[in-house]
Amino acid sequence: MDSVQIETAASLSLEIPQIVTTSTTPAPAPKPSFRIPKDAIRTSLRASTADAVLATGFSITTSGILLSNFLVELDASPVVFGLLCSIPMLVNLIQPLGAYFSERTTSRFRYSVGIYGTARLLWLMLAIAIAIFSWEGMSSQQLIWLTLLIVLASHLLGGLGSASWLSWLAMIVPRRLRGRYFGIRNSAVSLMNLICMPLAGLGVSHWYGGTIQGYGVVLLVGIVFGIVSIGCQYFKVDINPQLQNSLGSTSTKPNSRDELVHSPTIPNHSANSIWKNYNFLIFLIYISLWMFAVHLSAPFFNLYMLDTLGIDVSWVTVYGSLQAGANLLMLIWWGKLADRVGNLPILIFVGIMVGLTPIFWLGINANQLDIWLWLPLLHILAGVTWAAIDLCNNNLQLAIAPIKNQSIYFAIAAAVAGGSGALGTTIGSFIAQFSIWGGLLGLFAFSGLLRLAALVPLFFVQEPGK
């Protein structure tokens, strides 16, 4: 710690220019500015990247294909898969409450550690339950519902902390570096996925005690990764929400290009009122429609491969690694392009390709050609396109939200996105069960059409600075 300067919120400087007067006329009140030393910014960005990489090791084991395969082994129904995927989105409705609580604290770091530390330790209960199940002390249905309860509890806690965490990151990352930084950061996350996903899949499928026991062992390793990732947040500059909001009503001039000091500027379009910020409201319409259309089918691609096509989980994790590899290769390029041309053109162009992707699944079967060629190509396409969508959606949201009460803006956006996404997943889970609607393939086609329609509001969004 002696070579790295970590500043707490109390040490963030409020610059008070010296006023020299020759009369008794009161001097005008100085305008405060938010300045973080460039060394502290660099340290914070490195710590944030390490945090994201290690947290990926945790999320690999507590979501996605490994958790889905665990539930498939327990003979879970499509409704369970719908609940599994809708819970993380539905609990986003609690984010405005989390933002309200966080804005009344004095430390983003302490709030984040308390929330996410508890959420990740909850997964130890599932690891213990898997051991009990292996000794025939618990039924598969009991284990399924315990899994859903842990998913619900951990994501409820995450919903209370997400807006505060995003606001913390938004204050640390300089505006002009967002595309490049998030491109590099997300590339590191994709590399972690690329390496760990197939290793975890092989560990689960080849564990001598069976795949369910194997998942329990891999889950324990993931929990360790998750706890260590929280420790990385200690090295990020702490932000006092009270100080942040006191500076929110002040516009400051950006610093020179050679100085890595972050001086946020505030959009002028009714930033003090969410419901008068029409640009933000249009963005909410877009994100709600988009999340509904995407999550109508997104949870069921893995189910289609594992259950309908009967593909081994090790193959599915290899596809996931191909997707992560494509994501890794493209993220930095998408980030630089976004800094140059803006996020909106990329979202519209790539969104069309993402809308067409579910339709490509209609001809997929379990033959050798599809397993060796078309499924890998589909996952590579998903990696390339979703790298752009995730990056640009995040950057656009950061650009539109003002500094004052920033976490509340993020919370409302997350609540709208989570509610609409959960609704899409719930409706999709019921459609998937009825062959009269085409089953999973009919669901994929319907989702693709809705994705294309959801892009229309983007034509009415204005990106600040572009």
C-alpha positions in Angstrom: 0.0 0.0 0.0 3.0 2.4 0.5 3.5 2.7 -3.3 -0.1 3.2 -4.2 -2.1 6.2 -3.0 -5.7 5.2 -2.3 -7.8 8.2 -1.5 -11.0 8.0 0.5 -14.0 10.2 -0.1 -12.7 12.5 2.7 -9.5 13.2 0.7 -11.3 14.0 -2.6 -10.4 17.7 -3.0 -12.9 20.5 -3.3 -10.8 23.2 -5.0 -11.4 26.6 -3.5 -9.7 29.3 -5.6 -8.1 32.1 -3.7 -10.2 35.3 -3.9 -8.4 38.6 -3.7 -10.6 41.7 -3.4 -10.0 45.4 -2.8 -13.5 46.2 -1.7 -16.0 45.0 0.8 -18.3 43.5 -1.9 -18.7 39.7 -1.1 -16.9 37.5 -3.6 -19.1 35.1 -5.6 -19.2 31.6 -4.2 -16.6 29.3 -5.8 -17.7 26.5 -8.0 -16.6 23.1 -6.6 -15.0 20.5 -8.9 -14.5 16.8 -8.5 -10.9 15.8 -9.0 -9.2 12.5 -8.5 -5.4 12.3 -8.9 -4.4 10.5 -12.1 -2.3 7.9 -10.2 -5.4 7.0 -8.1 -7.5 6.7 -11.3 -5.0 4.3 -12.8 -4.8 2.2 -9.7 -8.6 2.2 -9.5 -9.0 1.1 -13.1 -6.6 -1.8 -12.6 -8.3 -2.8 -9.4 -11.7 -2.7 -11.2 -10.4 -4.9 -14.0 -9.1 -7.4 -11.5 -12.4 -7.3 -9.6 -14.3 -8.0 -12.9 -12.0 -10.9 -13.9 -12.2 -12.7 -10.5 -16.0 -12.0 -10.3 -16.3 -13.8 -13.6 -14.9 -16.9 -12.0 -17.7 -16.7 -9.5 -20.5 -16.0 -12.0 -19.4 -18.9 -14.3 -20.2 -21.3 -11.5 -23.4 -19.6 -10.2 -25.1 -18.9 -13.5 -25.2 -19.8 -17.1 -24.5 -23.3 -18.6 -23.1 -24.9 -15.4 -26.1 -24.0 -13.3 -28.5 -24.9 -16.1 -26.8 -28.3 -16.5 -27.0 -28.8 -12.8 -30.8 -28.3 -12.9 -31.1 -30.5 -16.0 -29.4 -33.3 -14.1 -32.1 -32.8 -11.4 -34.8 -33.1 -14.0 -36.0 -29.5 -13.6 -39.0 -28.4 -15.8 -38.9 -25.5 -18.3 -40.9 -23.4 -15.8 -37.9 -23.8 -13.4 -35.6 -22.6 -16.1 -37.9 -19.7 -16.8 -37.8 -18.8 -13.1 -34.1 -19.2 -12.9 -33.6 -16.7 -15.7 -36.4 -14.3 -14.7 -35.3 -13.9 -11.1 -32.0 -12.0 -11.8 -34.0 -9.6 -14.0 -37.1 -9.3 -11.8 -35.2 -8.4 -8.7 -33.9 -5.3 -10.5 -37.2 -3.8 -9.5 -35.6 -3.3 -6.1 -32.8 -1.2 -7.5 -34.4 2.1 -6.8 -34.7 1.2 -3.2 -31.0 0.2 -3.2 -30.1 3.5 -4.8 -32.1 5.4 -2.1 -30.2 3.6 0.6 -26.8 4.0 -1.0 -27.2 7.8 -1.6 -27.6 8.2 2.2 -24.3 6.4 3.0 -20.8 8.0 3.0 -18.9 5.2 1.3 -19.5 3.3 -1.9 -16.8 0.8 -0.9 -18.4 -0.1 2.5 -21.8 -0.4 1.0 -20.6 -2.6 -1.8 -18.6 -5.0 0.5 -21.6 -5.4 2.8 -24.0 -6.2 0.0 -21.9 -8.4 -2.3 -20.0 -10.1 0.4 -23.2 -11.4 1.9 -24.7 -12.3 -1.5 -21.7 -14.5 -2.5 -21.4 -16.2 0.9 -25.1 -17.4 0.5 -23.9 -19.8 -2.2 -22.0 -21.8 0.4 -25.5 -23.1 1.5 -25.9 -24.7 -2.0 -22.5 -26.4 -1.8 -23.5 -27.9 1.6 -26.9 -28.9 0.2 -25.2 -30.8 -2.7 -23.1 -32.7 -0.2 -26.3 -33.6 1.7 -28.0 -34.6 -1.5 -25.1 -36.9 -2.4 -25.6 -38.7 0.9 -29.3 -39.1 0.0 -30.4 -36.7 2.7 -32.4 -34.4 0.3 -34.6 -35.0 -2.7 -33.9 -33.5 -6.1 -37.0 -31.3 -5.9 -35.9 -29.9 -2.5 -32.5 -29.2 -4.0 -34.1 -27.5 -7.0 -36.2 -25.2 -4.9 -33.3 -24.4 -2.5 -31.3 -23.4 -5.6 -34.0 -21.1 -6.7 -34.2 -19.6 -3.2 -30.5 -18.9 -3.1 -30.6 -17.4 -6.6 -33.5 -15.1 -5.4 -31.8 -14.1 -2.2 -28.4 -13.4 -3.7 -29.8 -11.4 -6.6 -32.1 -9.4 -4.3 -28.9 -8.3 -2.4 -27.2 -7.6 -5.7 -30.2 -5.5 -6.8 -29.6 -3.3 -3.7 -26.0 -2.8 -4.6 -25.9 -2.6 -8.4 -26.9 1.0 -9.0 -24.4 2.2 -6.4 -21.6 0.1 -7.9 -22.3 1.4 -11.4 -22.4 5.0 -10.2 -19.1 4.4 -8.4 -17.5 3.1 -11.6 -19.0 6.0 -13.7 -17.2 8.5 -11.4 -13.9 6.8 -11.7 -13.7 6.2 -15.4 -13.0 9.4 -17.4 -15.7 10.0 -20.0 -13.4 10.2 -23.0 -11.8 6.8 -22.1 -15.0 4.8 -21.5 -15.0 3.0 -24.8 -11.4 1.9 -24.6 -11.4 1.1 -20.9 -14.6 -1.0 -20.9 -13.4 -2.6 -24.1 -10.2 -3.7 -22.4 -12.0 -4.6 -19.1 -14.6 -6.7 -20.9 -11.9 -8.4 -23.0 -10.2 -9.5 -19.8 -13.5 -10.9 -18.6 -14.0 -12.7 -21.9 -10.5 -14.2 -21.6 -11.4 -15.4 -18.1 -14.5 -17.0 -19.6 -12.5 -18.5 -22.4 -10.1 -20.2 -20.1 -12.3 -21.2 -17.1 -15.5 -22.2 -18.8 -14.2 -25.3 -20.6 -12.1 -26.2 -17.5 -15.1 -26.0 -15.3 -17.2 -27.9 -17.8 -14.6 -30.7 -17.9 -14.4 -30.7 -14.2 -18.1 -31.2 -13.8 -18.6 -33.8 -16.5 -15.6 -35.9 -15.5 -15.8 -35.8 -11.7 -15.6 -39.3 -10.3 -18.7 -38.8 -8.1 -20.9 -37.6 -10.9 -21.8 -34.3 -12.4 -23.9 -33.1 -9.5 -21.0 -33.6 -7.1 -18.7 -32.1 -9.6 -20.8 -29.0 -9.8 -20.6 -28.7 -6.0 -16.8 -28.8 -6.1 -16.6 -26.2 -8.9 -19.1 -24.0 -7.0 -16.7 -23.9 -4.0 -13.9 -22.8 -6.2 -16.1 -20.1 -7.7 -17.1 -18.8 -4.3 -13.4 -18.3 -3.4 -13.0 -16.3 -6.6 -16.0 -14.2 -5.7 -14.7 -13.3 -2.2 -11.2 -12.4 -3.5 -12.8 -10.2 -6.2 -14.5 -8.1 -3.5 -11.1 -7.6 -1.8 -9.9 -5.9 -5.0 -12.5 -3.1 -4.5 -10.3 -1.9 -1.5 -7.8 -0.5 -4.0 -10.4 1.6 -5.9 -10.9 5.3 -4.9 -13.8 5.4 -2.5 -16.6 7.9 -3.4 -18.8 9.7 -0.9 -22.3 9.9 -2.4 -23.0 13.0 -0.4 -20.0 14.8 -2.0 -21.0 13.5 -5.4 -24.5 14.8 -5.2 -23.3 18.2 -3.9 -21.2 18.5 -7.0 -24.0 17.3 -9.3 -25.5 20.8 -9.9 -22.2 22.2 -11.1 -20.8 22.0 -14.6 -17.1 22.0 -14.9 -14.8 22.3 -17.8 -13.1 19.1 -18.9 -9.3 18.9 -18.2 -6.6 18.8 -20.7 -6.1 15.7 -22.8 -2.8 15.0 -21.2 -4.4 14.8 -17.7 -6.2 11.7 -16.4 -8.4 13.7 -14.1 -12.1 13.1 -14.3 -14.3 16.2 -14.3 -17.8 15.0 -15.2 -20.0 17.4 -17.1 -23.8 17.3 -16.9 -26.2 17.2 -19.8 -28.3 20.4 -19.9 -31.6 18.7 -20.8 -33.6 18.8 -17.6 -31.1 16.7 -15.7 -32.6 17.5 -12.4 -35.9 15.7 -13.2 -36.0 12.2 -14.4 -39.5 12.6 -15.9 -38.6 15.7 -17.8 -35.5 14.1 -19.2 -37.1 13.0 -22.5 -33.8 11.5 -23.8 -33.6 9.3 -20.8 -37.3 8.3 -21.1 -36.9 7.3 -24.8 -33.9 5.2 -23.7 -36.1 3.5 -21.1 -38.6 2.6 -23.8 -35.9 1.1 -25.9 -34.2 -0.9 -23.1 -37.6 -2.3 -21.9 -38.6 -3.5 -25.4 -35.1 -4.8 -26.1 -34.9 -6.8 -22.8 -38.3 -8.2 -23.3 -37.5 -9.4 -26.8 -34.1 -10.8 -26.0 -35.1 -12.7 -22.8 -38.1 -14.2 -24.5 -35.7 -16.7 -25.9 -32.3 -16.2 -24.4 -32.6 -18.7 -21.5 -33.7 -21.5 -23.7 -30.8 -21.9 -26.2 -28.8 -23.9 -23.6 -31.9 -25.9 -22.7 -32.5 -26.6 -26.4 -28.9 -27.9 -26.8 -28.8 -29.9 -23.5 -32.3 -31.3 -23.5 -33.9 -31.3 -27.0 -30.7 -32.0 -28.9 -29.0 -34.1 -26.1 -25.6 -32.5 -26.6 -23.1 -33.2 -23.8 -22.4 -30.4 -21.4 -18.6 -30.4 -22.2 -19.5 -29.6 -25.9 -21.8 -26.8 -24.7 -19.1 -25.3 -22.6 -16.7 -25.4 -25.6 -19.3 -23.4 -27.5 -19.4 -20.9 -24.7 -15.6 -20.6 -24.8 -15.8 -19.9 -28.6 -18.3 -17.2 -27.8 -16.1 -15.7 -25.1 -13.1 -15.9 -27.5 -15.0 -13.9 -30.2 -16.1 -11.5 -27.5 -12.5 -11.1 -26.4 -11.1 -10.4 -29.9 -13.8 -7.8 -30.7 -14.3 -5.8 -27.5 -11.3 -3.5 -27.8 -12.1 -2.8 -31.4 -15.8 -2.0 -30.6 -14.6 0.2 -27.7 -12.3 2.3 -30.0 -15.0 2.5 -32.7 -17.6 3.6 -30.1 -15.3 6.4 -28.9 -14.9 7.5 -32.6 -18.4 7.2 -34.1 -20.6 7.0 -31.0 -22.6 4.2 -29.5 -26.0 4.7 -31.3 -24.9 3.7 -34.8 -23.2 0.6 -33.5 -26.3 -0.4 -31.5 -28.6 0.0 -34.5 -26.4 -1.9 -37.0 -25.3 -4.7 -34.7 -28.9 -4.9 -33.2 -30.2 -6.0 -36.6 -27.7 -8.9 -36.6 -28.7 -9.9 -33.0 -32.3 -9.8 -34.1 -31.7 -12.2 -36.9 -29.6 -14.7 -34.8 -32.5 -16.6 -33.2 -34.0 -17.2 -36.6 -30.7 -18.9 -37.6 -31.4 -21.6 -34.9 -34.4 -22.9 -36.7 -32.4 -25.2 -38.9 -30.1 -26.6 -36.1 -30.2 -30.3 -35.3 -27.9 -32.8 -33.6 -26.1 -34.0 -36.7 -22.3 -33.9 -37.1 -22.4 -30.9 -39.4 -24.3 -28.8 -37.0 -22.3 -29.8 -34.0 -19.0 -29.2 -35.7 -19.8 -26.2 -37.9 -23.1 -24.4 -37.5 -23.3 -24.3 -33.7 -19.7 -23.0 -33.3 -20.4 -20.3 -36.0 -23.6 -19.3 -34.2 -21.8 -18.9 -30.9 -18.9 -16.9 -32.5 -21.5 -14.6 -34.1 -23.1 -14.1 -30.7 -19.7 -13.3 -29.2 -19.0 -10.7 -31.8 -22.4 -9.0 -31.7 -23.0 -9.1 -28.0 -19.6 -7.6 -27.3 -20.9 -4.4 -29.1 -24.4 -4.5 -27.6 -23.3 -4.8 -24.0 -20.5 -2.3 -24.3 -22.5 0.4 -26.2 -25.7 0.0 -24.0 -23.6 0.5 -20.9 -21.7 3.5 -22.4 -25.0 5.1 -23.7 -26.6 4.8 -20.3 -23.5 6.4 -18.6 -23.6 9.3 -21.1 -27.3 10.1 -20.7 -27.5 10.0 -16.9 -26.5 13.2 -15.1 -24.1 13.2 -12.1 -26.6 14.3 -9.4 -28.5 11.3 -8.1 -26.8 9.3 -10.8 -27.4 5.9 -9.1 -31.2 6.6 -9.1 -31.1 7.0 -12.9 -29.2 3.7 -13.2 -31.6 2.0 -10.8 -34.7 3.1 -12.7 -33.1 1.9 -16.0 -32.2 -1.5 -14.4 -35.6 -1.9 -12.8 -37.4 -1.2 -16.1 -35.0 -3.6 -18.0 -35.2 -6.2 -15.3 -39.0 -6.2 -15.1 -39.5 -6.4 -18.9 -36.8 -9.0 -19.2 -38.4 -11.1 -16.5 -41.8 -10.8 -18.1 -40.2 -11.9 -21.4 -38.6 -15.0 -19.8 -41.8 -15.9 -18.0 -43.9 -15.7 -21.1 -41.2 -17.5 -23.1 -41.2 -20.4 -20.6 -44.9 -21.0 -21.1 -44.7 -20.7 -24.9 -41.9 -23.3 -24.9 -44.1 -25.9 -23.3 -46.8 -25.8 -25.9 -46.2 -27.4 -29.3 -49.2 -25.6 -30.7 -47.1 -22.4 -30.7 -44.1 -24.2 -32.3 -42.3 -25.0 -29.0 -38.8 -23.7 -28.7 -38.3 -23.1 -32.4 -41.4 -21.0 -32.6 -40.3 -19.1 -29.6 -36.9 -18.3 -31.3 -38.6 -17.0 -34.4 -41.0 -14.8 -32.5 -38.1 -13.4 -30.4 -36.1 -12.5 -33.5 -38.9 -10.4 -34.9 -39.5 -8.6 -31.6 -35.8 -7.8 -31.3 -35.8 -6.0 -34.7 -38.9 -4.0 -33.7 -37.3 -3.0 -30.4 -34.6 -1.1 -32.2 -37.0 1.6 -33.5 -36.8 3.9 -30.3 -33.0 4.2 -30.8 -33.6 6.4 -33.8 -35.0 9.0 -31.4 -32.3 8.9 -28.8 -29.7 11.7 -28.7 -26.2 10.7 -27.5 -24.5 13.6 -25.7 -21.4 14.8 -27.4 -22.1 13.1 -30.7 
